[in-house]
Amino acid sequence: MQFKNDLLLRAAKGEDIERYPVWLMRQAGRILPEYRAIRNSISGFKELVETPELAAEVTVQPVDLLGVDAAIIFSDILVIPEAMGLTYQMIEKKGPHFEKTIRNEDDLKKYGETNFDVEDRLGYVKEAIELTVKELNGRVPVIGFAGAPWTIFCYMVEGGGSKTFSNSRKLLYTNPTLAHDLLSRITDLTIRYLKMQIKAGANLVQVFDSWAGILGRDQYNEFGLKYMNRIADAIDEVPVTLFAKGAYASLPHLATSNCETIGLDWNMDPYTVREMVGEVKTLQGNLDPCALYASHQDVEKMTNSLLKSFKSKRHIVNLGHGVYPDIDPDKVRTFIKTVKSYEL
């Protein structure tokens, strides 16, 4: 497909760009009144995820209303455990909750199924991407995504969010064989899921490891990065972005992964990471999401300061994590406008 704006893809591949591309994690929804109007007209978050027409509509909204350089499909990382048989509820203001968890081999037999056709259980994501691609008609690329195996593992073992994920970490010490079995199953299904998204029209895929930072270096390399690498090795159709939030000690290992782009959280210094990885990788990020609470003048100042720190054209501008739901959309527009007006 020919794109009117292919900056994201060129930056990911290390090709020449006339300006930095910009998009935001969690841009599809959350901050936009237009999203909330749709969200309030239905039964809940999961209905929105599982209704292709609505998911496509809110995916396109940030392109129209914010002017970002890419659309990321509106979905949820927890569709993977649900497809495996571990259903969840999204509880307002509390987050996801699983009634059942995987703590032993019997649980894995019940809730660790992977021998099924991905399109049978996750075809609504495929359809949402197809509708999005049709609606965008080449204006900007579409990003597909999935949660990293370690992050999905945490939710499946813990049963929801946690400050420590102690049950998940405990399993790594008490039953590493079971942990690797579950991680392998999640990985294999995630590869098939991402390939389905690519077939549907995703032009780049990102793997989110939100809980990478709760493990030490050696454990993350063994139970986290090992499986991220398996995904990156398996995807060769489109560029791959790996985002391991908080995995500072593993950055040298992440730099050797078979991905095009490394996502940075807001505590990672772009200059330091660039010195570490050289020019062989694109970096993505990494303004602190809370910076968008500041005045328009300060948002512009901080954004320009960030841009000056890059030292390379191999960069995709983003926040260091997802945009917060109470951020003023006009502050986001200031951030985006500042990026677009910055001269390389």
matplotlib code that plots the C-alpha trace (Angstrom):
import matplotlib.pyplot as plt

x = [0.0, 1.2, 0.9, 0.3, 2.3, 4.8, 7.1, 6.6, 7.7, 10.6, 11.8, 11.4, 13.5, 16.2, 15.4, 15.7, 12.9, 12.2, 10.8, 10.2, 7.0, 4.8, 2.0, 1.0, 0.5, -3.2, -4.1, -7.1, -9.6, -9.1, -8.5, -11.0, -14.6, -15.6, -14.3, -16.1, -19.4, -19.1, -17.9, -20.8, -23.3, -22.5, -22.3, -18.6, -15.0, -15.1, -18.0, -16.0, -13.0, -15.1, -17.2, -15.1, -17.0, -16.7, -13.1, -12.2, -14.0, -12.1, -8.8, -9.2, -10.3, -6.8, -5.7, -8.6, -8.6, -5.0, -3.0, -0.8, 1.3, -0.1, -3.2, -2.9, -5.7, -8.1, -7.9, -6.7, -3.6, -5.9, -7.7, -4.9, -5.6, -9.3, -8.8, -6.9, -9.9, -9.1, -11.9, -11.7, -13.8, -12.8, -13.9, -14.4, -11.7, -10.1, -8.9, -9.0, -10.1, -9.8, -12.0, -9.6, -5.8, -3.0, -1.0, -0.4, -0.4, -4.1, -4.9, -2.7, -4.6, -7.9, -6.9, -3.8, -5.3, -3.6, -4.6, -7.3, -7.7, -6.8, -9.4, -12.1, -11.6, -9.9, -11.3, -13.0, -9.5, -8.7, -12.0, -11.4, -8.0, -9.5, -12.1, -9.5, -7.3, -10.2, -11.3, -7.8, -7.2, -3.5, -3.4, -1.1, 0.1, -1.7, 0.0, -0.9, 0.1, 0.1, 1.2, 4.5, 4.4, 5.8, 3.1, 0.4, 1.8, 1.5, -2.2, -2.9, -1.1, -2.0, -5.7, -5.4, -3.1, -0.7, 1.9, 4.4, 3.1, 4.5, 2.5, 3.9, 7.5, 7.0, 6.2, 9.5, 11.3, 9.0, 8.0, 10.2, 9.1, 5.5, 6.4, 8.3, 5.5, 2.9, 5.2, 5.9, 2.2, 1.5, 4.4, 3.3, -0.3, 1.0, 3.0, 0.0, -2.1, 0.3, 0.6, -3.2, -3.0, -0.4, -2.5, -5.4, -3.3, -1.1, 2.0, 4.1, 3.6, 4.5, 5.0, 4.2, 6.0, 4.5, 5.8, 9.3, 10.8, 9.6, 12.2, 16.0, 18.3, 19.0, 15.3, 14.1, 16.5, 15.3, 11.6, 10.9, 13.3, 13.8, 10.2, 10.1, 13.0, 11.1, 8.3, 10.7, 12.5, 9.2, 7.9, 9.7, 6.8, 6.7, 8.9, 8.7, 8.9, 9.8, 8.8, 10.1, 9.0, 11.6, 14.0, 17.0, 19.5, 18.5, 18.9, 22.2, 20.5, 17.4, 19.7, 20.7, 17.1, 15.8, 13.6, 13.7, 12.6, 13.2, 10.6, 11.9, 10.0, 10.4, 13.2, 15.5, 17.8, 17.6, 21.2, 22.6, 20.6, 21.6, 25.3, 24.6, 22.7, 24.4, 22.6, 21.3, 18.0, 15.3, 14.4, 10.8, 9.7, 9.9, 8.3, 6.9, 3.1, 2.7, 4.6, 1.3, -0.3, 2.0, 1.2, 1.2, 4.4, 6.1, 4.9, 6.4, 9.7, 10.0, 9.2, 11.8, 14.3, 13.5, 13.9, 17.3, 18.5, 18.0, 21.3, 19.9, 17.1, 16.3, 13.6, 9.9, 8.5, 6.1, 5.4, 7.3, 4.0, 0.4, -1.3, -3.3, -7.1, -7.5, -4.9, -6.3, -6.4, -5.2, -2.0, -1.5, -2.1, 0.6, 3.0, 2.2, 2.4, 5.8, 7.2, 5.8, 7.4, 10.8, 13.4, 15.9]
y = [0.0, 3.5, 5.9, 9.6, 9.7, 6.8, 8.6, 6.0, 3.1, 5.0, 5.9, 2.3, 1.0, 3.6, 5.4, 9.1, 11.3, 15.0, 15.2, 12.8, 10.8, 11.1, 9.0, 8.1, 4.9, 4.6, 7.4, 5.4, 6.6, 7.8, 11.5, 12.2, 13.3, 11.6, 8.3, 8.7, 9.4, 6.0, 4.3, 5.6, 4.4, 0.7, -1.8, -1.6, -1.7, -5.3, -4.6, -1.9, -4.2, -7.0, -4.8, -4.3, -1.3, 0.6, -0.5, 0.8, 4.1, 4.9, 3.8, 6.4, 9.2, 10.3, 10.5, 12.9, 14.8, 14.9, 14.6, 11.7, 9.9, 6.4, 4.6, 1.9, -0.6, -0.3, -3.6, -5.0, -7.2, -9.5, -10.9, -13.5, -15.1, -14.9, -16.8, -19.4, -20.0, -17.6, -15.0, -11.6, -8.6, -5.0, -3.3, 0.4, 2.4, -0.9, -2.6, -6.3, -9.1, -12.8, -15.1, -18.0, -18.1, -20.4, -21.5, -25.2, -27.9, -28.6, -24.9, -24.9, -27.8, -26.0, -22.4, -22.8, -24.0, -22.9, -25.6, -23.5, -21.3, -17.8, -16.2, -18.3, -16.6, -13.4, -12.6, -9.5, -7.9, -8.9, -7.4, -4.2, -3.8, -4.4, -1.8, 0.6, 0.1, 0.7, 3.9, 5.4, 4.6, 5.0, 8.2, 6.7, 3.2, 1.0, -0.4, -3.8, -4.9, -7.6, -7.9, -9.5, -13.0, -12.0, -9.3, -11.6, -14.3, -11.9, -11.3, -15.0, -16.0, -13.0, -12.6, -8.8, -5.9, -5.9, -3.7, -6.6, -9.4, -11.7, -14.7, -14.4, -14.0, -16.7, -19.2, -18.5, -19.8, -22.6, -24.1, -22.7, -25.6, -24.6, -20.9, -21.7, -23.9, -21.1, -18.5, -20.7, -21.2, -17.5, -16.8, -19.3, -17.9, -14.3, -15.0, -16.4, -13.5, -10.9, -12.6, -12.5, -8.8, -8.3, -10.3, -8.0, -5.0, -4.0, -2.3, -2.4, -4.3, -3.5, -5.8, -4.3, -5.6, -3.3, -5.3, -5.9, -3.7, -5.9, -8.5, -8.3, -8.5, -12.3, -13.2, -10.8, -12.2, -15.7, -15.3, -12.1, -11.1, -14.7, -14.9, -11.3, -12.4, -15.4, -13.2, -10.7, -13.6, -15.0, -11.7, -10.7, -9.3, -5.8, -3.8, -4.8, -2.6, -4.1, -2.0, -3.3, -0.8, -0.5, -3.0, -0.7, -3.4, -5.5, -2.7, -4.1, -7.4, -5.7, -3.9, -7.2, -8.3, -8.9, -5.9, -2.6, -0.3, -0.2, 1.6, 3.8, 4.6, 8.2, 7.2, 6.0, 8.7, 8.7, 9.9, 7.1, 4.4, 5.7, 5.5, 1.9, 0.7, 2.8, 3.4, -0.1, 0.4, 3.0, 4.4, 5.3, 7.7, 9.1, 12.2, 11.7, 11.4, 13.7, 16.4, 17.0, 18.3, 21.3, 24.6, 24.7, 26.7, 24.2, 21.3, 22.9, 23.6, 20.1, 18.5, 20.6, 19.7, 16.0, 16.3, 18.0, 15.0, 12.4, 12.8, 10.6, 10.5, 7.0, 8.0, 7.8, 10.4, 9.1, 9.3, 7.1, 5.1, 5.5, 8.9, 9.4, 9.7, 13.1, 14.8, 17.8, 16.9, 20.4, 19.7, 16.6, 18.7, 21.1, 18.1, 16.8, 20.3, 20.9, 17.6, 18.3, 21.8, 20.7, 21.0, 18.1]
z = [0.0, -0.8, 2.2, 2.1, 5.4, 5.9, 8.3, 11.0, 8.8, 7.3, 10.8, 12.0, 9.1, 9.5, 6.3, 5.8, 7.3, 7.0, 10.5, 13.5, 13.4, 16.5, 18.0, 21.6, 23.4, 24.5, 22.0, 20.9, 23.5, 27.0, 26.5, 23.7, 24.4, 21.1, 22.5, 25.8, 23.9, 22.2, 25.4, 27.4, 24.8, 25.3, 28.1, 28.8, 27.7, 26.5, 24.2, 22.6, 22.1, 20.6, 18.3, 15.1, 13.8, 17.1, 17.7, 14.2, 14.8, 18.0, 16.4, 13.6, 16.0, 17.1, 13.4, 12.7, 15.9, 17.1, 13.9, 14.9, 12.3, 13.0, 14.2, 16.8, 16.8, 19.8, 21.6, 24.9, 25.7, 27.8, 24.7, 24.7, 28.1, 27.3, 24.1, 26.1, 28.4, 31.2, 31.0, 32.7, 33.7, 33.3, 36.4, 36.3, 38.1, 39.3, 36.1, 35.0, 37.2, 36.6, 38.7, 38.0, 37.9, 36.9, 39.9, 39.2, 36.4, 36.7, 36.2, 33.1, 31.7, 32.2, 31.2, 29.0, 25.8, 22.6, 20.1, 18.2, 15.2, 16.2, 13.9, 15.5, 18.9, 18.0, 14.6, 15.8, 16.1, 12.5, 11.3, 13.3, 11.6, 8.2, 8.7, 10.0, 7.0, 4.7, 6.6, 6.7, 3.0, 3.2, 5.2, 7.9, 8.9, 11.3, 14.4, 15.7, 19.2, 21.9, 25.5, 26.1, 27.5, 30.9, 31.4, 30.2, 32.6, 35.5, 34.9, 34.4, 37.6, 39.8, 38.7, 38.2, 38.8, 41.7, 43.4, 43.7, 41.5, 44.2, 43.2, 39.6, 40.8, 43.4, 40.6, 38.9, 42.0, 43.1, 39.7, 36.9, 34.6, 34.9, 34.4, 31.2, 29.9, 30.4, 28.9, 25.9, 25.3, 25.5, 23.2, 20.5, 20.6, 20.5, 17.4, 15.6, 16.8, 15.6, 12.2, 12.0, 12.6, 9.9, 7.5, 8.2, 7.4, 10.4, 9.1, 12.3, 15.5, 19.1, 22.0, 25.4, 28.5, 31.1, 34.0, 32.8, 35.5, 38.4, 37.6, 38.1, 35.1, 35.1, 35.7, 33.1, 30.5, 31.3, 31.8, 29.9, 27.1, 26.0, 24.9, 23.5, 21.3, 20.1, 19.0, 17.3, 15.5, 14.2, 12.8, 9.6, 7.6, 9.2, 11.6, 15.3, 18.3, 21.7, 24.8, 28.1, 30.7, 33.5, 32.2, 32.5, 33.3, 30.3, 27.7, 26.4, 25.8, 24.4, 22.0, 20.3, 19.8, 16.3, 16.4, 14.5, 17.4, 21.1, 23.2, 26.1, 29.2, 30.7, 33.1, 30.2, 28.8, 25.0, 24.6, 26.9, 25.2, 21.7, 22.8, 23.9, 20.7, 18.0, 14.8, 14.3, 16.1, 16.1, 19.5, 20.5, 23.3, 25.8, 27.3, 30.8, 30.4, 33.5, 31.6, 29.7, 32.9, 32.6, 30.8, 27.0, 27.1, 29.3, 27.2, 24.2, 26.1, 27.4, 24.0, 22.3, 25.0, 24.4, 20.6, 21.0, 23.0, 20.3, 18.3, 15.5, 12.9, 14.0, 16.4, 16.8, 19.2, 21.9, 25.6, 28.0, 28.7, 27.9, 27.9, 31.2, 30.8, 32.5, 30.3, 28.4, 24.6, 23.8, 25.7, 23.6, 20.5, 21.7, 22.1, 18.6, 17.0, 18.6, 17.2, 13.7, 13.6, 14.8, 12.1, 11.7]

ax = plt.figure().add_subplot(projection="3d")
ax.plot(x, y, z, "-o")
ax.set_aspect("equal")
plt.show()
